[in-house]
Amino acid sequence: MIKKLRAVAINFLSNRIPFVNKLMWDYEYSHGRWDFLRNKEMQRISAAKELLRKNVQNGNILEVGCG
């Protein structure tokens, strides 16, 4: 019950006060909450790198990503 109440309070505050949302993201990131994305991102980059290696010679590449 306390976890549910805490989640509702955080959701309510983070939607109304941007600073609370930033604090929540910083806390989650610093405690490893988003580490699972690292492997997925590395797989994506490796696949793109391999495609480029096979298909592009002496060209310029613009990688458009997020963040």
N, C-alpha and C positions, 0 to 999 in steps of 0.2 A: 504494500500500500504506500509506503514512504517513497519507494523508487518511482512509482507511478505519479505521485504528487510532485516529486522533484522534477520529473520529466515534463509534466504539464507546466510547472512554473518556469523552467528554463525555456521551453518552447514559447510561452507567452512573452517573457521578457526579451528573448532574442529577436522576436518578430517586431518588437516595438522600440528597442534600444540597440542600435547597431553595435555599440561598444561591447555589449554583453555577448552578441554573436561572435565578435572577434575573439573575445576571451575564451569562449567555448571552443572555437576552432583551434586556437593556440594550445589550449589545454589538451585537447584530443590528439593533436599532432605530436606534442612533446611527450605524450604517454604512449605513443606507438599505435594509436587507433587507426591510422591510415597507412601503416607499413605494408599491408597486403597489396596496395596499389603499385608499389615499387617493382615487384616481379612482373606484373601485367604491363607496366610502362616499358620495362627493359625488353620484354618480348616484342612489343610493338616496334620499338626502335631497332632491334636486331633484324626483324623482318624487313623493315624499310631499308635498312643499310644493305642487306643482301640483294634486294631488288635493284637498288641503285648501283651496286657494284657490278651486277650482271648487265644492266641496261644503259648505263650512262658512262660515257668516257670523256674526261676532261671538260665536263660541263659544270655549271653553277647550280646549286640546289638551294631552294628556299623551303625550310621546314616550318610550317605554320602550325603551331600548337597552342595549347592553353596554359596560361600561368607563367 
